[in-house]
Amino acid sequence: MHKVNAWLTGEIAQRTAAQDLLTSSEERFSKAFHSSPVPMAIQRANRPGFLDANERFLALLGAEREPVLSGQVSFWVQPGTSHQINLELAAHHAVRDFASTIRTSSNEIREVLVAADNLELGSEPFYLLILQDITDRVQLENELRQAQKMEAVGRLAAGVAHDFNNMLTVILGYASMMQNSSPRLDEKLAGYLSHVEQAAERAPAPTRQPPASSPQPTIPRPPRPLHDPDT
């Protein structure tokens, strides 16, 4: 009888220690869960709603705790997102860096990265859902891409303007040399050349000023005539 009592006392002590350890572990998890700056929620695996959600999760959705936990708040923009995540988790595949969008209670669209994994609490299956708000990052990336596109367009426009300026300079140069050539041109041809010069001078201003970093165009020398008129 004494041995039985001793065994029972030891068994109770072990179970008490195990229960205390479990309670301590649950308390640490709860504190880490609720104080985390990362939006997290524990989703029920077999029925709608959540077991719990931390403050950052609720703040991201802009919703109250009870409606979220009861499953009254629908926040995925794409209807099939939740089903797709649940299928992966049901197959025991962890979800990592899944890009999606949510709608807050104020109807604001936020870009998020989703991470999710299976979680067992008290022999009941749950899903740990983690959201990372990347809206600002996505917006900056879009603005950077737009700026890069505009920069490329600007370089192309500058190059076109510079090339066109070179052509205008050549046209003006040849027209001037022909007008000043000897013998003097007839009046009709001189009038044509004058119109060419006037048209070139009226070219849009941006094409008349090459980029600051571009070299000045070189006027090619006119071809030598087959017969020198002065000989």
Order of alpha helices (4+ residues) and beta strands (2+ residues): alpha-beta-beta-alpha-alpha-alpha-beta-beta-beta-alpha-alpha-alpha
